[in-house]
Amino acid sequence: MNKRKTGFSILSLLLILSIFLTACNSGEVGGDEKEGKSDGKPQKGGDLVIGSTGEPTMFNALYSTDVSSSDIEGFIFDGLVGSDTDLNPTMKLAEKIDQSEDGITYNVTLKKGVKWHDGEEFTADDVVFTYNIPLSKDYAGERGSNFGMIDKVTKKGDYEVEFKLKHPDPSFLPVSLSYGILPEHILGDVPIKDLGEHEFNRKKPIGTGPFKFVEWKQGQYVKVEAFEDYYGEGPYLDTLTYKVIPDANAAIAQLQAGDINYFVVPGTDVKTVEKFDHVKLESDLGLNYSYLGWNEKNELFKDKKVRQALTHAIDRESIVQNVLDGDGEVANIPESPVSWNYPKDADIPVFEYDPEKAKKMLKEAGWEDTDGDGILDKDGKKFSFTIKTNQGNKVREDAAVVIQQQLKEVGIEAKPQIVEFSALIEQTSAPNWNYDALLLGWSLATFPDQYDIFHSSQSKAGLNNIWYKNEEVDKLLVNAKKLKDRKEYSKAYEKIYKMIAEDQPYTFLFYYNYHRAIPKNLKGFEFHPKNDFYEVNKWWLKK
């Protein structure tokens, strides 16, 4: 196993979706490889099956919020930019990008000769169309904040687009310009208010990416095939089939049997997978973290002191050692150590495991067991709630049970509820917010910006589904977006992270190492801290 030794371990939101690849027809997967032998010229052919414990919800990055959908969108669509393994921006559909000194104007020159999957030519019209969607008052998706800095988008020529910003924003190039471009010739006449539910998103997605959509059999798989007119290198594989698998245990069994050949392996199963002779493990840090989110629409979690007490009552180190088998590290902020923005020397508030202190704080907040039933109460209301997490992720399922036991020790009744992933996303997102506490994880953007998740404006229709609000944090998040210098940005974020940690809108649980099991004869694979399918167009099977 190729593993970088590190003091941190990252939990990937993609563990929600446990990813796998397996062989089918041409291009045999597996087999031994002789060390030191040159990979040689890429060979075309091969069919890989990608497994996931979660199912996608749609294939349109302006509207989807889950990683399973994002995975498949990455096969079908390309954005103007991507990111390399060091999280620096790279050109994709953009040939070059020129930025004005004041950071307000971006001139984007597009690649020529790019084709949509239906054979139509990609032009500036598609870019202008795509970016005007989230700028519209009729846009109903949850990604609007990633485009709020844009004043207007103008076509300057068939292959040139000008973006004018309202103010400088360091996240614009690496994040806003990374969204998959949509075809104007197909969706241009669709009212924007109807785009989120349009059949294009589920039945007929057309992109410019390396693979084109074939079919989606819900509850079974999504299949894509190589796009022979792709403008970039490859693709070399014939097809990818994204298979929905009930749970991680079933996935490990399929991996062992040789039915699955690519899988993001939970740390608890690494030792088992290391014994499989037809796959190898690539392990490193990932750009993500796991959390227990407290829905502040619920009266139980409105008091900061109560949220702090909840964190004191949870033995996160014990969870790392016993649930993750030591393959992790306790997290205290919503940032990954992989990021250049991780505050290594800042004095971040830490709420260590201390159940007696938790009991004292809860009592100070008015919570006592007045009827002797072992559950705290206040004004006739029991401190009882459900913890929702996603089905098939055994790390989260086990963690929820451990948390239930630990909270019981301080007089709190927490009841785990395991929910199928797509249903969980619907229940916990706008406008439903149907949950008390949520055990999930975030796969972070390549540029560290917490606005989407923690700014109060993002509660009603954004990703702040815990309804966290701190006016000072709001101001700091907005001001940080205007900073161009990375050092200034990091300094501003030290204060933001301190305040968020103090407020404990989440109990930040742990970071997790990322273990990808790949076929021994899979070539062209390069580890990326965020993207499981980084440059999948370059992957090939050595025969």
LUMVOKE-671877 format. One record per residue: residue in three letters; x, y, z of N, C-alpha, C in turn. Coordinates in steps of 0.02 Angstrom, whole numbers, plus 50000, padded with zeros to 5 digits. Example, Ala and Ser with C-alpha at 12.3 -4.5 7.8 and 13.67 -1.06 7.14 Angstrom:
ALA506604971650390506154977550390506604983550390
SER506424988850354506844994750357506455000250394
This chain:
MET500434994050000500005000050000500445006150000
ASN500315010749952500685016949948500355022149992
LYS500625023050052500305027450101500785032650126
ARG500585038950122500985044350151500845044650225
LYS501375044450265501295045050337501135052250354
THR500615053250393500405059950409500095060150478
GLY500085065950507499795066650573499045067550570
PHE498775068150511498055069350504497745063950462
SER497085062850472496705058250431496055061550414
ILE495845060850352495275064750328494675060150315
LEU494085062150339493485058550321493205061450257
SER493105057350207492845059750144492095059150142
LEU491755064550120491035064050108490895058550058
LEU491415056850020491315051449971491245044750004
LEU491405044250069491255037950103490505036850105
ILE490125042350098489405041650091489255037150032
LEU489685037749983489535034849918489975028949898
SER490425026749942490915021449930490995019349857
ILE491525021749825491595021049752491975014749733
PHE491765011349681492115005449657492135005249581
LEU492625001549554492645000049483492754992649474
THR492424989749423492514982649410492524981149335
ALA492794975649316492874974049245492274970249217
CYS492164971249153491644967349119491934963949058
ASN491854966948999492014963448938492744964148918
SER492894968048865493574968548840494014972148890
GLY494664970348892495124973448939495094970049006
GLU495454964649015495434960949078495724965149134
VAL495364965349192495574969149250495884964449301
GLY496444966649332496754962649383497404959649359
GLY497664954649395498284951449374498884954849404
ASP499444951349406500054953949435500414958449386
GLU500764963249413501184967749373501894967149396
LYS502364966549350503074966249369503334973149386
GLU503664973549444503934980049465504454982549416
GLY504454989049403504964992149362504834991849288
LYS504314988349268504174987849197503794994049173
SER504004996849116503685002949090502955001649074
ASP502535006749088501825006049072501705005748998
GLY502145008948959502055008848887501515013548863
LYS501325012748800500815017048770500125015048794
PRO499695020048810499015018348833498645013948783
GLN498295009048810497915004348769497165005748775
LYS496825005748721496105007248721495715000848736
GLY495135001748768494694996148783494614995048857
GLY494124991248875494004989748945493374992848971
ASP493034989149012492404991349041492454991049117
LEU492364996649149492414997049222491734998549252
VAL491594995449309490974996749344491135000449408
ILE490805005949420490915010149479490345008849528
GLY490515006849589489985005549638489915011249687
SER489315012049713489185017349761488645015049809
THR488745016349874488215014849922487665020049920
GLY487785025649887487275030649877487095031049803
GLU486515033649788486305034349719486285041749700
PRO486465043349638486425050349617485715052849616
THR485645059449618484985062449615484845065749548
MET485375068149515485305071349449485995072549421
PHE486025075149359486665076449327486685083649301
ASN486705088349348486755095449332487055098849393
ALA487685101049387488055103549445487755109949474
LEU487345113549437487035119549463486475117949513
TYR486255111649513485695109749555485845103949602
SER486315099649586486455093949629486875096049689
THR486825092249744487205093849804487565087649832
ASP487505081949801487815075849827488395073749783
VAL488855070049813489475068249779489365062949726
SER488885058549736488745053349685488555056649620
SER488115061649623487935065349563488545068949534
SER488945071849578489535075549556490025070949520
ASP490105064849544490555060049511490355059149438
ILE489715057949427489475056449359489495062749317
GLU489335068449346489385074749310490095075849285
GLY490585073549324491285074249303491455069949243
PHE491095064549232491195060449172490905063849111
ILE490325067149120489925069649064490085076849045
PHE490225081049096490315088149084491035090349100
ASP491255095549067491875098949085491725106149101
GLY492115109049146492065116149162492605120049125
LEU492625126449137493145130649106493825129049137
VAL493815127549202494445125849236494345119549278
GLY494905116349296494915110849343495435112449396
SER495695107149428496235108249476496725102449473
ASP497365103849486497865098549486497895095349556
THR498355090849566498385087249630498625091649687
ASP498895097549672499075102349723498535107649733
LEU497955106549701497375110849707497465117549672
ASN497925117949625498005123949585497555123549523
PRO497265129149501496825129049442497195126849379
THR496845123049337497105120949272496585122549218
MET496815123449157496355125049103496015118749077
LYS495355119249066494985113749035494665116448970
LEU494035118548973493725121548913494015128348898
ALA494315131448948494655137848937495345136748909
GLU495525140548857496205140348829496675144648871
LYS496415150448891496795154848936496305159648970
ILE496525162449027496115167149065496555173049084
ASP496335178949063496695185149080496295189049132
GLN496635191049185496315194549240496575201649245
SER496125206449255496335213449263496685214349331
GLU497085219649336497455220849397497005221949457
ASP496415224849446495965226249502495535220149521
GLY495615214549484495255208449500494515208649483
ILE494315213349442493605214249425493425210949359
THR493885210949311493735208549243494145202349227
TYR493805197249201494135191049179493935189849106
ASN494435189649062494315187948992494515180648981
VAL494035176648961494145169548952494135167848878
THR494695165248854494735162748785494605155248787
LEU494135153048745493915146048746494305141848696
LYS494355135448710494645130848661494195130248601
LYS494495129748543494115128848481494075121448463
GLY493555119648426493495112848402493185108048452
VAL492925110648507492615106348558491905104648535
LYS491715098248542491055095948522490645093848582
TRP489995095348577489515092348624489405085148604
HIS489135081148649489035074048636488545072748578
ASP488145077748560487695076848503487995079548439
GLY488635081548441488985083848381488985091248369
GLU488595095048407488575102348399489225105348426
GLU489395111248402490005114548422489905118448487
PHE490405118048531490415121848593490665128948578
THR490305134048602490495141048590490375145248652
ALA490525151748645490415156448699489685156948719
ASP489225155448673488505155648689488345150948747
ASP488675145148748488535140248801488785142748868
VAL489345146248869489625148748932489185154348959
VAL488995159148916488565164648937487895161948963
PHE487615157148927486985154048948487045150849016
THR487565146849026487655143149089487705147949148
TYR488115153049141488235157549199487665162349212
ASN487235163349164486645167549176486095163749214
ILE486145157249218485645153349255485665155049329
PRO486235154249364486235155849435486185163249451
LEU486265167449400486185174649410485455176849406
SER485035172449381484325174049372483935173849437
LYS483445178249443483015178149502482585171949505
ASP482525168449447482125162349444482525156049461
TYR483175156849472483595151049489483395148249557
ALA483275141749561483035138649622483525133549651
GLY484155133649627484645128949653484985131549716
GLU485445127449744485765129149807486495131449798
ARG486685132949736487385134949722487465142349708
GLY486935146249720486945153249701487505157349729
SER487725155749790488245159849822488905159349786
ASN489005153949747489635153249710489665157749649
PHE489115161249635489085165649577488875172749596
GLY488775173949661488525180349683488975186249669
MET489635184749658490105190249645490075192649572
ILE489725188949529489705190649457489195196249444
ASP489415201349411488975206849391488645205249324
LYS489055203449275488765201549210489265197349171
VAL488985193549124489385189249080489225191249008
THR489745192648969489645195348902490035191348850
LYS489705189748795490045186448739490435191748700
LYS491095190648692491515195248656491705192548587
GLY491525186448574491675183148511491465175948518
ASP491505172148465491285165148468491665161048519
TYR492285163248534492695159348581493005163848635
GLU492645169148651492885173648703492305176248745
VAL492395175948811491885178048858492205182648910
GLU491845188048927492075192648978491635192049040
PHE491945191049097491595191149161491765197549198
LYS491255201349218491345207249259491085205549329
LEU491505206549379491315205249448491085211549484
LYS490695210749535490485216349576491065218749621
HIS491485213949638492055215349681492555209549672
PRO493185210549688493655205049682493445199249727
ASP493555193149704493385187249743493875181749726
PRO494295179649773494805174649758494535167749740
SER493905166549756493615159949740493325159649670
PHE493285165349635492955165449570493285160849520
LEU493945161549511494285157449459494295150049477
PRO494525148049538494575140949552493915137449564
VAL493415141049588492775137849606492225139449556
SER492075145849547491515147749504491605145549432
LEU492235145749408492365143849339492445136349329
SER492355132449383492445125249378491805121449363
TYR491235124849365490595121449354490515119149282
GLY490215113149274490115110449208489685114949164
ILE489915116149102489545120549056488965116549025
LEU488385119949019487775116948993487655119148921
PRO487315114948881487205116548810486625121448798
GLU486795127248772486285132348758485805129948704
HIS486055126148655485615124048599485085119048621
ILE485165116048680484665111348706484215114548759
LEU484515118448804484145121148861483975128448856
GLY484195131748803484115138948798483395141348801
ASP482925137248779482215139348778481835136948840
VAL482175133548885481845131148946481835136748998
PRO481245138449025481225143549078481675141549136
ILE482055146249161482535144749215482195141849276
LYS481585144149290481225141449348481075134049341
ASP481095131449279480945124349267481565120049257
LEU482155123149256482765119449239482935113949289
GLY482815115349353483005110449404482645103849398
GLU482045103949369481645097849362481615095449290
HIS481995098349246481975096449176482255089449165
GLU481975085849116482185078949103482915078449081
PHE483195083949057483905084049038484335081749096
ASN484155083549158484565082249216484585074949236
ARG484105070949212484065064049234484025059049176
LYS483775061149120483675056349065484105057749004
LYS484285064148992484625065748930485185070848940
PRO485635069948988486175074848995486665074548937
ILE486825080448910487295081048854487855085748876
GLY488475083348873489035087548894489585087648844
THR490175090148865490775090148823491325085848854
GLY491155082048907491645078148943491855071848907
PRO492305067948937492595062148903492125056248894
PHE491575056148932491085050648926490385053448915
LYS489995049948875489315052248861488815047448894
PHE488245050348913487735046748949487415041348905
VAL487295035448935486945029948901486265028748934
GLU486265027148999485625026049033485715026249109
TRP485155027349143485125027049215484535022649234
LYS484685016849263484165012549291484175013649366
GLN483685017349391483685019449461483705013349507
GLY484125014049558484215008649606484695003349582
GLN484945003949519485404998949492486065001949469
TYR486045006249418486675008849392486555014749345
VAL487095018449333487135023549280487705021449234
LYS487585021449169488095019349122488275025149075
VAL488935025949065489185030849016489685027248971
GLU489775029948911490245026848864490725032148836
ALA491285029948810491805034448786491535039048731
PHE491715045448735491545050248683492145050848637
GLU492085048148577492655047548532492905054248507
ASP492475059448509492675066048485492885070748542
TYR493075067848598493285071848654493895076148636
TYR493895082348657494425087048636495095085748671
GLY495075082348728495695081148765495975074248752
GLU496435072148795496735065448788496225060048803
GLY496265054448766495805048948778495095050548756
PRO494605047348788494665042448841494875035648814
TYR495185031648857495435025148836494965019448856
LEU494585020348910494105015248931493485015648887
ASP493185009848874492575009748832491965012348870
THR491855009848930491265011848968491425012149042
LEU491025015949078491005015949151490285014649171
THR490185010149218489515008749244489515010049319
TYR489145015049339489125017249409488575013349445
LYS488785008349481488315003449510488125005249582
VAL487485004849597487235006049664487254999549703
ILE487614999549760487704993549801487414994949871
PRO487074990149902486714991449964487134994350021
ASP487724991550033488134994050089488864992350078
ALA489274995050122490004994250115490214987050124
ASN489874983250167490044976250176489954972350111
ALA489404973650077489284970350013489804972449962
ALA490014978649965490514981149918491184977749929
ILE491384976949992492014973550007491984966349982
ALA491414963149990491344956249966491414955949890
GLN491124960949855491184961049782491904962649761
LEU492234966849800492934968449786493354962049792
GLN493234958249843493614952149854493474947049799
ALA492864946749776492674941949725492914943849655
GLY493154950049648493384952349583492834955449542
ASP492234956149571491684959449535491764967049537
ILE492084969449589492224976649597492974977449599
ASN493224982349563493944983249558494194990149578
TYR493734994649594493925001349617493445003249673
PHE493725004849730493305006049788493655010749837
VAL493295015749861493555019949915493435016149980
VAL493975013450007493925008650062493915012150130
PRO493415010750172493435013450241494065010950277
GLY494335015150322494935013250357494855006750396
THR494245005250417494124999050454494224992850412
ASP494234993550346494294987750302494954987450265
VAL495404992150280496044992450244496444986050252
LYS496494983550313496894977550325496614971550287
THR495954971350280495644965850243495804966450168
VAL495734972550142495834973650070496564972750050
GLU497014974150096497724973350081497894966150062
LYS497474961450083497604954350069497344952250000
PHE496954956449967496694954749901497254955449850
ASP497364950249810497944950349765497824953549698
HIS497204955449682497054958249616496964965849617
VAL497034968949676496984976249681497574978849722
LYS497694985349716498184988649758497864994849789
LEU498124997049846497855002749881498275008949870
GLU497955014449853498275020949850497965025149905
SER498365027449953498105030850012498445037550023
ASP498055042350045498325048950060497775053150092
LEU497935059350108497445063850137496925065850086
GLY496315067150110495775069550068495545076450090
LEU495195079850047494975086750061494265086550090
ASN494215084450153493545083550181493565082550257
TYR492995082450290492945081150361492255078450377
SER492185075450435491535072850458491275077050516
TYR490615077450522490325081850573489655079150598
LEU489445081650656488775080650682488455087550685
GLY487985088850640487685095450635487055096050677
TRP486985101750711486415102950755485935107850721
ASN485325105650708484825109750675484575115150723
GLU484785121250712484615126650758483905129350751
LYS483525126450705482795127750705482475123950763
ASN482825118850788482585114950845482785118550909
GLU482315119750955482445123351017483005120151058
LEU483095113551051483605110051089484305112851077
PHE484415115351015485105117050994485225124450983
LYS484775128651005484855135850994485385138951040
ASP485485135951099485955138651149486665136251134
LYS487125140951125487825139251112488115135051168
LYS487945136551230488215132651286487995125351282
VAL487395124151259487145117251251487545113651197
ARG487665117051141488045113951087488765112351110
GLN489055116951148489725115651175489715109651222
ALA489195109251263489125103651309489055097051272
LEU488695097051218488605091051177489285088551152
THR489705093251130490375091251107490795088551164
HIS490745091751223491105089151281490885082051299
ALA490255080451284489975073951303490175068351254
ILE490455070151197490615065251145491365063951145
ASP491555057651154492265055751155492485054351083
ARG492695059651050492875059050979493505054950969
GLU493975055351015494585051351010494415043951015
SER493935042251057493715035251063493405032950998
ILE493025037350966492725035550902493265034350850
VAL493775038550849494325037650802494665030950814
GLN494795029250876495165023150891494745016850882
ASN494115017150901493705011050902493255010150841
VAL493015015650814492595015150753493025015350691
LEU493525019850691493955020650632494575016250636
ASP494635012450690495215008250700495865012250699
GLY495825018350726496415022650730496595026250667
ASP496205025350615496365028150550496055035050542
GLY496215039550590495925046250588496205050650642
GLU495975056850643496185061750693495595066250708
VAL495515068050771494965072350791494995079050754
ALA494425081450731494375087950697494085093050745
ASN494295099250737494025104650778493765110650738
ILE493895110650673493665116050630493435113150563
PRO493065117150523492815114750459493315115750402
GLU493935113550413494435114150361494895108050364
SER495145106150306495575100250301496315102250307
PRO496715098250340497435099550342497765099450274
VAL497425096750223497685096850155497705103950128
SER497245108150151497175114950124497725119550147
TRP497935124050103498415129250122498125134050172
ASN497455133850181497125138450227497025135550297
TYR497285129450308497215126450374497645130250425
PRO497345132750479497725136850528498135132550575
LYS498765131750560499185127050598499385129850667
ASP499415136450674499655139350737499135143550773
ALA498535143850747498015148050778497765144850843
ASP497545149150889497295146850954496545145350947
ILE496395139550919495705137550906495395134650969
PRO494785136650988494445133651046494335126151035
VAL494505122151086494425114951082493995112551141
PHE493505108451126493055105851177493185098451187
GLU493665097051232493885090251244493335086151277
TYR493405079551274492935075051306492955076051382
ASP492395078251410492335079551481491605079151501
PRO491355072951513490635072151527490405075951590
GLU490835076551640490625080151700490535087551685
LYS490975090351645490895097351625490265098151582
ALA490125093151540489525093351498488905093551542
LYS488885089451594488315089251639488225096051674
LYS488785098951696488755105451730488485110851683
MET488735110951621488505116051573487775115151556
LEU487555108951550486855107651534486405109951592
LYS486645108751654486265110951712486215118651713
GLU486765121951698486775129251696486295131851642
ALA486185127851590485725129851536485005127951552
GLY484905125151613484225123651634483995116551623
TRP484445112151603484265105151590484425100851651
GLU483895097751680483975093351738483485087551731
ASP483635082051765483195076251764482715076851823
THR482155080151812481695081651867481245075851886
ASP481175070851841480715065351856481075058651866
GLY481745058851866482135052951882482125047351830
ASP481955049051768481935043851715482595043151678
GLY483105047051699483755046551667483845051151607
ILE483315054851588483345059451532483235066551557
LEU483675071051538483615078051558482975081051529
ASP482705085851565482105089351540482145096751560
LYS481755100651525481725107951538481045110451516
ASP480695113551560480035116351545479575110951516
GLY479635104851543479205099351521479415095951458
LYS479975098051428480215095051366480825090751379
LYS480815084451353481375079951361481945081751313
PHE482565080651336483135081651291483215075151251
SER482805074551200482775068451159482735070551086
PHE483135067351043483135069050972483415063250931
THR483345063750865483605058650820484245061150786
ILE484685056450771485285057850732485195054250665
LYS485135057950612485065054850546485745054250513
THR485855048450481486455047550441486285042950383
ASN486755042050337486595038650275486715031150279
GLN486255027550249486285020250245486895018050204
GLY487215012750227487755009850189488445012150210
ASN488485017550248489135019950273489215017350344
LYS489565011650351489585008450416489985012450467
VAL490465016450445490815020850491490335025550524
ARG489905028750486489435033550513488885029950554
GLU488665024250529488155020550567488425018550635
ASP489035016050638489335014050701489475020050746
ALA489695025550716489835031650754489185034250786
ALA488635033750750487995036150777487795032150839
VAL487925025650839487765021450896488215023150956
VAL488855024250943489315026150996489115032851027
ILE488945037650985488725044151009488085043551050
GLN487635039251028487025037951067487195035651138
GLN487675031051144487865028351209488205033751251
GLN488635037751220488995042851257488535048351283
LEU488055050551242487595055751263487125053251318
LYS486975046751316486555043851369486875044751437
GLU487545044751439487905045351502487805052251535
VAL487615057151495487505063851524486765065551525
GLY486325060551513485615061551519485255063851456
ILE485555062451398485245064451334485065058251295
GLU484465058251268484225052651227484315054451153
ALA484795051051121484915052051049484765045551013
LYS484325045850964484105039750929484345039850857
PRO484825035350839485055035050770484495033050722
GLN484485036250665484015034550612484395034050546
ILE484415028150518484795026850457484335027750397
VAL484535032050350484095033950294484465032950228
GLU484115030250178484395029550111484635036450087
PHE485215036550053485565042850042485165048150005
SER484875046449948484505051549910483915054149950
ALA483595049849990483045052050033483305056650088
LEU483905055150114484205059250166484345066250140
ILE484615066750080484765073250050484125077250044
GLU483585074150021482955077650012482675079950080
GLN482715075550130482435077150196482805082950230
THR483455083350220483855088050258483995094650222
SER483805095050159483935100950119483325105450117
ALA483425111650092482865116350083482365113250034
PRO481715114350046481415118050101481175113550159
ASN481435107450165481175102750214481505103250283
TRP482175102850284482555103250347482265098450399
ASN482085092450376481745087550419482245083150456
TYR482555086050507483015082150549483165086150612
ASP483415082550663483645085850725484395086750722
ALA484755081150717485485081250710485675076950650
LEU486215078950617486405075850553487135073750556
LEU487275067250546487965064850546488165063450474
LEU488575068050447488795067550377489505070150372
GLY489715071750312490365074550300490345079250240
TRP490835083550235490885088050178491495086350136
SER491395085950071491945085950023492055093150004
LEU492615095950023492725103150018492935105349948
ALA492795111649933493005114449869493765115249868
THR494045115549808494775116349802495015123049828
PHE494555128049829494725134449860494345134849926
PRO494685136349982494365136250048493925142250062
ASP493285141350054492805146750064492205143750102
GLN492085146150163491555143250205490895146950199
TYR490845151650152490245155750146489625151450134
ASP489665146750088489085142650070488785138950129
ILE489205136750174488985132350228488805136050292
PHE489135141750305489045144950370488765152050367
HIS488695155150309488385161750307487635160950315
SER487335165250356486625164550372486175165350311
SER486405168950259486005169850199485905163250161
GLN486305158150179486285151850142485845146650176
SER485425148750224484985144050259484355142450219
LYS484015147550193483375146450161483425142550096
ALA483965143750058484015140349993484725138049979
GLY485155137850030485845135950019486045129850059
LEU486685129450076486955123550109486995124250185
ASN486805129950212486795130950284486145128150312
ASN486055121650306485415118650325485355117550401
ILE485865119450439485815119250512485555125850540
TRP485475130950497485215137450516485665141050567
TYR486315140350556486805143850597486815151250578
LYS486835155550630486865162750617487295166250669
ASN487805169750645488225174050686488395180050643
GLU488135185850662488205191750620488925193650608
GLU489355192750658490055194450650490385189550601
VAL490215183150606490485178250558490245179950488
ASP489615181850481489345183850416489775189350385
LYS489925194550425490325200150399491025197950379
LEU491325193750420492005191550406492035187150343
LEU491525183050334491495178850274491435183050211
VAL491025188250214490945192750157491595196550144
ASN491895199150196492515203050187493085198750160
ALA493115192450182493655188050159493615186950083
LYS493015186950056492925185949984493255191449943
LYS493385197049973493665202749937494435202949939
LEU494725198249976495445198249984495775194249928
LYS496295197049899496645193749843497275190149866
ASP497585192449920498205189549944498065183549989
ARG498395177949976498265171850014498435172550088
LYS498975176150103499165177050173498635181050210
GLU498385186350178497855190350209497225186050217
TYR497085182050167496495177750169496545172850227
SER497115169550234497215164750289497155168150357
LYS497425174150362497395177850425496675179450443
ALA496285181450393495575182950405495205176650427
TYR495395171150397495045164850412495235162050480
GLU495805163950507495965161750575495425164050624
LYS495205170250616494685172950660494015169550646
ILE493875168250582493255164850564493225157950596
TYR493775154150590493785147350618493725147550694
LYS494035152350726493975152950799493255153950820
MET492905158450784492225160050803491745154250788
ILE491845150850732491435145050716491555139550767
ALA492185138350784492345133250834492035134950902
GLU492045141350920491735143450983490985142250983
ASP490655143450926489925142750921489705135450917
GLN490145131050893489975123850886489305122650850
PRO489215125650790488605123850752488635116550732
TYR489235114050723489375106950715489785104650774
THR489725098250792490255094950828490705092050774
PHE491285094950765491755092650714492055086050739
LEU491955080750701492125074050725492835072050709
PHE492985070850645493665068350630493835069350556
TYR494485069150544494765068650477494915061350463
TYR494935059550401494985052450384495465051450325
ASN495865046350329496295044650272495875041850215
TYR496095043250156495745041350095496105035250065
HIS495755029650060496055023550033495685021449970
ARG496025021649914495705019649851495995013049828
ALA495575008049823495785001549795495685001749720
ILE496225000549683496185000849610496464994349581
PRO496254992549519496534986549487497284987149480
LYS497634981649488498364981749482498594983749412
ASN498174982549363498384984249295498054990649270
LEU497784994649316497515001149296498075006249294
LYS498165009349237498685014349226498375021249215
GLY498785026349224498545033249215498215036249276
PHE498155032149329497845034549391498335039049429
GLU498085044649453498475049149495498045051349554
PHE498315050749614497935052349675497785059849678
HIS497145061449690496925068349699496575068849766
PRO496705074049806496415074349873495665075449875
LYS495355077049819494635078149817494275073549768
ASN494565072649709494215069549653494405062249646
ASP493935057749659494055050549651494205048649579
PHE493975052649533494045050949462494445056249424
TYR494975058549457495405063649428495695061249362
GLU495565065249309495795063749241495645056549221
VAL495025054549232494805047749214494875046449139
ASN494905051649100495005050949028495695047949012
LYS496165048349059496835045649048496935038649076
TRP496425035949109496485029249138496455024049083
TRP496865018749091496835013249043497045006749077
LEU496845001249047496984994649074497524991249034
LYS498064989349068498614985949035498424978549025
LYS498474976248964498264969448948498844964648948
